Amino acid sequence: MTPSTGVPAGGVHATRRGGARVEVSARVTLVSQGGDTLQGWALNVSRGGVRVILEESVPLGAEYDVTVTEATGTVGPRVGRIVWVQDEPDGVVAGIEFRLERDAEPRGKS
C-alpha cells in the first residue's frame, strides 16, 4: 500500500512533495478521534506531513492529532491523515499527510 515509485515522462518523481523533508529522530504521538493514543518515532518531516514508525497498525484514511516532540521543542498537535502504510516485521511505517491549516483545528478545541 505504498505510493507509486514511478517517474512520469516529465522527469519529476511521482511522490515528490512541495516542501523539503528533514530527517529527524523524534517521538511522535497520535491521538484518534476516540481518544486512543499511539506512540512511535518520526523518521522525517516536511511542511506537508511526516513519516512515522509505529508498533501497531493504523488504517488508511484514519485521522489523528499528531504531535512531534524532539529535544528542541514540540510541533503540534496537527491533524493528519494516514495516506500509506508499509508492514514491517516489528510494526509499520506510515505516511501521514497534514491537513490544511484552515481545516486542521485539533479535536477538542474550538
Secondary structure, 3 states (H helix, E strand, C coil): CCCCCCCCCCCCCCCCCCCCCEEEEEEEEEEECCCCEEEEEEEEEECCEEEEEECCCCCCCCEEEEEEEECCEEEEEEEEEEEEEEEECCEEEEEEEECCHHHCCCCCCC
